Amino acid sequence: MKCDPEAGGSYPDTPRPAVGAVVFKDDAVLLVQRAKAPAQGMWAIPGGSVRLGETLQEAAEREVLEETGVVIRAGEPVLVFDTIQQDERGIVQYHYVIVDLDADYVSGTPRAADDAADARWVVQDELPHLKVNPATLRLLRDRFSFGKRER
């Protein structure tokens, strides 16, 4: 894979660390609809970039608050994965190493902010009707038995 050091914006020269937080309240999970690429329009776990000097937990707590207005207490990692997208020339346009953390709900009502087009509590019966990120679906089903398909 090639990178494009001359291109600005989304073309990185190294992978970028990011976090997500899996937050449940009652029988629902907190999800956001992404407003920007690379997953624009998809529903996913809220989160974003890790800033220099932040722990994963601090980054998750800040990002969830910025995106949704919900206050959380972030815990331990539950999933680590890469998101890599190339442009039509085969040049890496996005490369995130994402660490999803388990988190506890503290307070707040979801509202879309920052780079989220929508934010809300989603019950498992709604998952099949939303365009949910495949990594999010796998995580919710495999780790939390949320949205498991009937066999």
Number of C-alpha atoms within 10 A of each C-alpha: 6 11 16 13 9 7 11 8 7 13 20 18 16 11 16 16 17 22 27 30 32 28 23 17 14 8 10 16 18 23 27 28 24 24 18 12 11 15 14 13 19 19 25 24 27 27 29 22 18 21 13 8 8 11 11 24 23 16 23 31 23 21 25 29 20 20 23 25 19 21 20 22 17 24 18 13 17 16 16 13 11 15 14 13 15 15 10 8 8 11 15 21 21 21 21 19 16 21 22 27 24 19 22 16 17 11 12 12 11 20 18 18 17 15 20 23 18 18 24 16 17 17 16 17 11 10 15 11 8 12 13 19 16 12 15 18 20 15 17 18 15 12 11 12 12 19 17 15 8 4 3
